[in-house]
Amino acid sequence: MHPILPALATVSALLLGPALEAQEKSKTSEAAHVRRELDKKELEARLDELRDGLLTKMMPANIAKKRKNEQKKWLRKFQVVQSEHYLVYTNAAANSVKKFAKSLEEMYEYIRERFPFEDKHEHLTAFIFRTKDDYTEFCVNISGMERSRAKKTAGHANGRYYATYYQSPTAATVVHESSHQVVYRGLGINGVGSWFQEGIAVYIEKQYTGEGKPSAGMKGALRSERYYPLEKFMALSSLLGDPEGNGHRNYDHSGALIDFMANTKLEPVAGKFSEFLLNARGVPRGLEPSRRLIKETYGLSLPELEGLWKQHYGLKN
């Protein structure tokens, strides 16, 4: 299980206050499909909800020990930047975060063009913290991460929010992590397995940043058998937490697998990635769900899919 999942109910309760709950109830109305711009009063109300709840809970210990006026001063540093699809909460400089929001918008549209989905009526939530220390406190006190793990991350996302500290808006990490949120909220996929969730994020990251194809080096890995067979690969609950220590390699291989599934010309996989994404909605994580999903979409067993993956690179089984 992902380390942040146990805390999602708490985060949702804090984030979804009365305003967002009203949005959820309005989905059946004709206007629910129109995402409107929030006015200054509405944005301030959202901020007040967060200041009274979530932000207070993540307040650093040295601030929490100070007088109330010092705590309020720290909370008042947070503001919200609104863009077409995002509400970005931040204690960094607003002008800098506007650039961040612009990058998020560009990536959102990039994903939507390649993997079409219905535009959502509600804004996505993002937290861009001024310092890594602030981000770490959020991870520990809100997301439920262990502090040692939190310090190693540069950002994380789920269906409710995306969180990071201020860095280059076009950094690979920003693209990778924020794409998780768009895949969840836009495509409606939160399961299947770590191989898919990380694979599609790596695929989008490489495509968007122009860093090169995610399949670079995969042919050599398949030829020399420096990879996990799909039966083992799709059983990993966490690619990065691989007990054999091949976490980074797993990320590369997951991106290459998605690249193959999305772009191969080999039948019966060719041209069916959109169908795969549609079938993946509501599928839980794990080897068996992944196996059933592959069978349903392509009519293949995992060894058969693996054989085609090798053939895609011109290799014999």
C-alpha positions as MATLAB code, in Angstrom:
seq = 'MHPILPALATVSALLLGPALEAQEKSKTSEAAHVRRELDKKELEARLDELRDGLLTKMMPANIAKKRKNEQKKWLRKFQVVQSEHYLVYTNAAANSVKKFAKSLEEMYEYIRERFPFEDKHEHLTAFIFRTKDDYTEFCVNISGMERSRAKKTAGHANGRYYATYYQSPTAATVVHESSHQVVYRGLGINGVGSWFQEGIAVYIEKQYTGEGKPSAGMKGALRSERYYPLEKFMALSSLLGDPEGNGHRNYDHSGALIDFMANTKLEPVAGKFSEFLLNARGVPRGLEPSRRLIKETYGLSLPELEGLWKQHYGLKN';
ca = [
       0.000    0.000    0.000;
       1.223    3.475   -0.828;
       2.347    5.253    2.382;
      -0.067    8.150    1.922;
      -3.239    6.091    1.406;
      -4.147    5.575    5.109;
      -4.225    9.334    5.585;
      -6.377   10.150    2.565;
      -9.618   10.144    4.526;
      -8.170   12.736    6.917;
      -6.827   14.855    4.076;
     -10.137   14.666    2.229;
     -12.076   15.809    5.264;
      -9.767   18.782    5.691;
      -9.643   19.687    2.025;
     -13.166   19.078    0.999;
     -14.821   21.588    3.394;
     -18.321   22.896    2.806;
     -17.462   24.595   -0.488;
     -16.181   21.462   -2.187;
     -18.923   19.328   -0.699;
     -21.407   21.696   -2.316;
     -19.589   21.181   -5.606;
     -19.955   17.420   -5.248;
     -23.718   17.779   -4.683;
     -24.047   20.045   -7.710;
     -22.759   17.430  -10.159;
     -26.281   16.537  -11.192;
     -27.130   20.089  -12.178;
     -26.744   21.422  -15.693;
     -24.155   23.953  -14.517;
     -22.024   21.241  -12.884;
     -20.071   20.757  -16.089;
     -19.003   24.389  -16.175;
     -15.939   25.138  -14.082;
     -16.331   28.740  -13.038;
     -13.764   31.184  -11.791;
     -14.010   31.760   -8.051;
     -14.196   35.331   -6.828;
     -11.955   36.887   -4.202;
     -14.405   36.214   -1.365;
     -14.751   32.546   -2.271;
     -10.987   32.098   -2.533;
     -10.470   33.701    0.873;
     -13.088   31.359    2.334;
     -11.154   28.380    0.961;
      -7.983   29.759    2.515;
      -9.658   30.274    5.881;
     -10.829   26.634    5.870;
      -7.275   25.475    5.232;
      -5.754   27.823    7.802;
      -8.149   26.572   10.470;
      -7.556   22.937    9.608;
      -4.914   21.455    7.384;
      -2.324   24.247    7.573;
      -2.557   24.454   11.362;
      -1.984   20.700   11.584;
       1.241   20.961    9.547;
       2.589   24.010   11.388;
       6.293   23.493   12.231;
       6.986   22.873   15.922;
       9.054   26.056   16.306;
       6.106   28.142   15.040;
       3.507   26.214   17.042;
       5.401   27.072   20.240;
       5.187   30.793   19.556;
       2.424   33.213   20.497;
      -0.887   33.211   18.653;
      -0.053   36.351   16.692;
       3.137   34.702   15.367;
       1.177   31.613   14.378;
      -1.401   33.758   12.575;
       1.398   35.588   10.789;
       2.769   32.267    9.533;
      -0.693   31.150    8.390;
      -1.359   34.482    6.649;
       1.638   33.923    4.395;
      -0.412   31.328    2.539;
      -2.356   32.530   -0.469;
      -4.078   30.941   -3.430;
      -3.297   31.249   -7.131;
      -6.213   30.368   -9.401;
      -5.789   29.093  -12.944;
      -8.239   27.435  -15.326;
      -7.965   23.929  -13.838;
      -6.053   24.474  -10.576;
      -6.232   26.156   -7.212;
      -2.613   26.415   -6.066;
      -2.132   27.079   -2.356;
       1.277   28.456   -1.489;
       3.422   30.408    0.951;
       5.933   31.180   -1.812;
       5.976   34.313   -3.971;
       2.709   34.562   -5.913;
       4.357   35.718   -9.146;
       6.654   32.689   -9.139;
       3.796   30.318   -8.361;
       1.781   31.765  -11.268;
       4.528   30.395  -13.521;
       4.133   27.067  -11.746;
       0.382   27.129  -12.355;
       1.005   27.901  -16.022;
       3.226   24.814  -16.293;
       0.583   22.665  -14.595;
      -2.007   23.915  -17.083;
       0.238   23.145  -20.048;
       0.883   19.637  -18.773;
      -2.811   19.065  -18.063;
      -3.688   19.922  -21.658;
      -0.755   17.858  -22.936;
      -2.083   14.742  -21.201;
      -5.668   15.461  -22.212;
      -4.709   15.768  -25.877;
      -2.928   12.396  -25.851;
      -5.304   10.490  -23.581;
      -8.659   12.269  -24.062;
     -10.925   12.617  -21.053;
     -13.901   14.770  -20.167;
     -12.858   18.068  -18.657;
     -13.735   18.227  -14.964;
     -16.055   20.780  -13.425;
     -14.007   21.262  -10.248;
     -10.526   22.704   -9.849;
      -7.616   20.419   -9.002;
      -5.807   21.228   -5.759;
      -2.061   21.825   -5.559;
       0.229   22.839   -2.703;
       3.492   24.556   -3.594;
       5.487   25.189   -0.431;
       8.197   27.815   -0.157;
      10.764   25.481    1.396;
      11.451   21.786    1.530;
      11.035   21.930    5.328;
       7.431   23.126    4.905;
       6.818   20.379    2.358;
       8.298   17.800    4.750;
       5.964   18.896    7.545;
       3.021   18.490    5.158;
       4.183   14.983    4.233;
       4.599   13.900    7.842;
       1.569   15.547    9.452;
      -0.938   15.420    6.601;
       0.117   12.656    4.206;
       1.276   10.245    6.901;
       4.778    9.639    5.529;
       7.704    8.774    7.740;
       9.994   11.782    8.046;
      12.989    9.951    6.580;
      10.966    9.062    3.477;
       9.446   12.531    3.212;
      12.892   14.123    3.095;
      13.797   11.955    0.111;
      10.785   12.990   -1.957;
      10.485   16.112   -4.096;
       6.728   15.855   -4.555;
       3.800   13.467   -4.446;
       0.226   13.369   -5.688;
      -3.063   11.515   -5.491;
      -6.605   12.225   -6.590;
      -7.155   14.894   -3.948;
      -4.036   17.015   -4.270;
      -0.537   17.510   -5.623;
       2.167   18.722   -3.241;
       5.749   19.851   -3.711;
       8.135   22.645   -2.705;
       9.137   25.431   -5.048;
      11.523   24.328   -7.779;
      11.674   24.779  -11.522;
       8.067   24.553  -12.817;
       9.299   22.421  -15.713;
      11.424   20.021  -13.642;
      10.979   16.335  -14.491;
       9.809   15.623  -10.932;
       7.056   18.216  -11.227;
       5.793   16.670  -14.463;
       6.029   13.114  -13.123;
       4.253   13.672   -9.826;
       1.566   16.051  -11.064;
       0.729   13.622  -13.867;
      -0.345   11.126  -11.187;
      -3.086   13.533  -10.147;
      -4.290   14.095  -13.721;
      -4.330   10.342  -14.427;
      -6.387    9.780  -11.279;
      -8.827   12.668  -11.700;
      -8.931   12.903  -15.483;
      -8.703    9.278  -16.570;
     -10.278    7.959  -13.382;
      -7.550    5.352  -12.794;
      -6.197    4.874   -9.287;
      -5.445    1.166   -9.332;
      -3.981   -1.562  -11.578;
      -0.568   -1.501   -9.910;
       2.632    0.405   -9.314;
       3.881   -0.810  -12.699;
       1.077    1.111  -14.433;
       0.896    4.171  -12.168;
       4.630    4.823  -12.313;
       4.906    3.625  -15.899;
       2.441    6.131  -17.302;
       3.985    8.926  -15.213;
       7.461    8.066  -16.563;
       6.055    7.871  -20.088;
       4.385   11.309  -19.800;
       7.466   12.787  -18.114;
       9.819   11.650  -20.874;
       7.457   12.714  -23.631;
       6.707   16.107  -22.118;
      10.243   17.084  -21.139;
      11.840   15.708  -24.309;
      14.389   13.792  -22.251;
      14.244   10.894  -24.677;
      12.137    7.822  -25.135;
      11.293    5.945  -21.936;
      12.222    2.748  -23.769;
      15.872    3.726  -24.226;
      18.033    0.759  -23.216;
      15.103   -1.619  -22.885;
      16.179   -3.763  -25.813;
      19.509   -4.489  -24.133;
      17.799   -5.265  -20.822;
      15.404   -7.705  -22.485;
      18.169   -9.329  -24.498;
      20.410   -9.858  -21.473;
      17.446  -10.747  -19.208;
      18.209   -7.858  -16.844;
      14.524   -7.318  -16.170;
      11.671   -8.873  -14.223;
       9.240  -11.116  -16.111;
       5.810   -9.490  -16.149;
       4.416  -12.043  -13.695;
       6.930  -10.778  -11.136;
       6.975   -7.151  -12.270;
       3.231   -6.631  -11.961;
       3.201   -8.276   -8.526;
       5.440   -5.544   -7.038;
       3.365   -3.395   -4.709;
       5.929   -0.608   -5.023;
       8.474   -0.327   -7.828;
      10.715    1.954   -5.802;
      10.385   -0.199   -2.695;
      11.604   -3.299   -4.547;
      13.212   -5.564   -1.897;
      15.889   -6.549   -4.439;
      16.960   -2.917   -4.797;
      16.078   -2.398   -8.462;
      13.717    0.513   -7.863;
      15.164    2.980  -10.368;
      15.506    0.271  -13.008;
      11.884   -0.664  -12.414;
      10.808    2.900  -13.163;
      12.656    2.840  -16.478;
      11.149   -0.515  -17.373;
       7.616    0.545  -16.435;
       7.876    3.569  -18.723;
       9.173    1.355  -21.523;
       6.287   -1.080  -21.039;
       3.724    1.717  -21.334;
       5.570    3.050  -24.395;
       5.273   -0.397  -25.995;
       1.584   -0.733  -25.146;
       0.787    2.756  -26.421;
       2.842    2.725  -29.628;
       3.541   -0.794  -30.872;
       2.317   -1.825  -34.315;
       2.070   -5.472  -33.295;
      -1.354   -7.095  -33.114;
      -3.351   -7.586  -30.950;
      -1.816   -4.800  -28.814;
      -1.654   -2.137  -31.540;
      -4.183    0.676  -31.254;
      -5.837   -0.605  -28.093;
      -4.236    1.571  -25.423;
      -7.309    3.828  -25.216;
      -9.408    0.718  -24.635;
      -6.931   -0.411  -21.985;
      -7.272    2.934  -20.163;
     -11.045    2.713  -20.279;
     -11.014   -0.857  -18.940;
      -8.559    0.152  -16.196;
     -11.068    2.385  -14.437;
     -12.035    0.856  -11.111;
      -9.501   -1.965  -11.369;
      -7.785   -2.567   -7.998;
      -4.039   -2.937   -7.598;
      -2.320   -6.272   -7.786;
      -1.086   -9.067  -10.006;
      -4.449  -10.772  -10.520;
      -6.318   -7.574  -11.448;
      -3.489   -6.691  -13.855;
      -3.607  -10.146  -15.397;
      -7.374   -9.929  -15.903;
      -7.091   -6.436  -17.385;
      -4.498   -7.552  -19.947;
      -6.635  -10.565  -20.861;
      -9.791   -8.475  -21.175;
      -8.163   -5.829  -23.350;
      -5.757   -7.805  -25.502;
      -6.829  -11.425  -25.075;
      -3.284  -12.242  -23.943;
      -1.659  -13.890  -20.955;
       1.211  -12.023  -19.307;
       3.854  -14.323  -20.855;
       2.257  -13.723  -24.263;
       2.317   -9.944  -23.749;
       5.944  -10.214  -22.660;
       6.751  -12.168  -25.811;
       5.276   -9.410  -27.959;
       7.213   -6.823  -25.955;
      10.437   -8.603  -26.945;
       9.259   -8.942  -30.539;
       8.593   -5.182  -30.548;
      12.352   -4.724  -30.134;
      13.178   -7.308  -32.753;
      14.072  -10.030  -30.234;
      13.107  -13.672  -30.287;
      11.334  -15.312  -27.364;
];
